[in-house]
Amino acid sequence: MNNPPTTQDPAAAQEFPCNNCGAKVHYDAGTQSMKCPYCNAQQAVPQQEHHPAAGGGREIPIEEGLRLAQRGFGTPVTQVTCNDCGASVNVSPGEQTAKCAFCGSAKVLSQESAGTAIRPESMVPFKVDKAHANRTFEEWLGGLWFRPNDLKKMAKLQEMGGVYIPFWTFDAWVRSNWTADAGYYYYETEYYTDSEGNRQSRQVQRTEWRFASGWRNDFFDDVLVCASKGLPQNLVSKFQTFDTKQLTPYQPQFLAGWRAESYAIDLMPAFNSAQESMAKTQQGRCSGDVPGDTQRNLNVQNQLSNVTFKHVLLPIWIAAYRYNGKPYQFLVNGQTGEVVGHAPWSFWKIFFACLAVVAISVGGYFIYEYTQDRKPPPATPTGVSVTPKPALQPPTRTPVVTPPKVVTTTVKPAPVLTATGTAIKPAPVLTATGTAIKPKTTP
């Protein structure tokens, strides 16, 4: 493999003069043309003819990437490296850079670019101008809750800077062979005895497992891997609106008056990240191919072929500011205007907000209890007489008096004989209750 050159190619010395006054022109995002900062004359960006494709630039086979790739940016640049976040930004020669565009640190070091990095093959020029980006930043700050009071004032002092961020894109065909256990649900009737001793039945789900296998072939186009060191990956990954179909072949004119970060993640580490992203996608696709109602033990083997890559530059507006010594970034997609960002929280605002919620809840509870205690009885409708129900009294037990038992005794008198032997009828005998008992006559 050939060693990469240590100097930039002859195109590195080209400049872009104004056709009207001869001054250096810069690329203007608002007009999508080269614009002179002195006479405001505009001229179209010249189209390169050596790129066969109308858009997107050249796809380089991954096996020959380091040998075929061109080096440098194709225009004179000065590399500015931040000692805090480590980002390296390329600026126009003579540009005075006092702060890092990514973290706002003043610890930056300028040095001549060696021009050994792989040259971008494609790029998306800025389409959102600075005025739009600043307006979006202010609207974003205005919509934040529970932030420090001095944040808006401090953020207004920050300069929104446009930077071309390095990305790698990868194309590949991926053949995925998979095996898995496919599960099919069926139901059985189960009998049981409930807590009351009754026999019951219910349907119980069972799973029948069957071996399954298959394969699929998918094409991945422009899998993006951010190669920046200055931007947090979790922040850049939120960008969902970059349209790589609008990639145009790289031209140095687009960098005139703009900053471009050098990639910090090299080609092969970026390819490893792309393979992980492809494998994750294929895992989900193969999972969807497994038949049945459920699955387990899914195993996917991927084989990549026809892998190509491009080094591309994508436009991002960055507002980097520091609050209490900690860096925060706000990003605007320079192609679509999509915004993402980080901002500090105000502890005291959150604390007093929670305290207010607790106070309102407690106050509402006491007001409710007070109104319930003082609530008047329901009014009686006109013309209706309401008889209050008597108060319930505990039942009284009345003692039961049993009358004394009267015992009646019958006395049978003996017959009285006269002197002549004649029986005299006895008188009736009275009982204790006054009832006369007629005595029986003996014959």
JOMO-V385366 format. One record per helix or strand. SS is the DSSP state (H for helix, E for strand). FROM is the first residue (numbers start at 1). LEN is the number of residues. If there is no record, write none. Layout:
BEGIN
ss=SS from=FROM len=LEN
ss=SS from=FROM len=LEN
END
This chain:
BEGIN
ss=H from=10 len=4
ss=E from=17 len=1
ss=E from=24 len=5
ss=E from=33 len=4
ss=E from=42 len=2
ss=E from=60 len=2
ss=H from=62 len=7
ss=E from=71 len=1
ss=E from=78 len=5
ss=E from=88 len=4
ss=E from=108 len=5
ss=E from=118 len=1
ss=E from=122 len=2
ss=H from=130 len=13
ss=H from=151 len=6
ss=E from=161 len=33
ss=E from=199 len=28
ss=H from=233 len=4
ss=H from=244 len=3
ss=E from=248 len=2
ss=H from=252 len=4
ss=E from=259 len=3
ss=H from=267 len=23
ss=E from=294 len=30
ss=E from=326 len=8
ss=E from=339 len=3
ss=H from=347 len=27
ss=E from=416 len=2
ss=E from=423 len=2
ss=E from=429 len=2
ss=E from=436 len=2
END
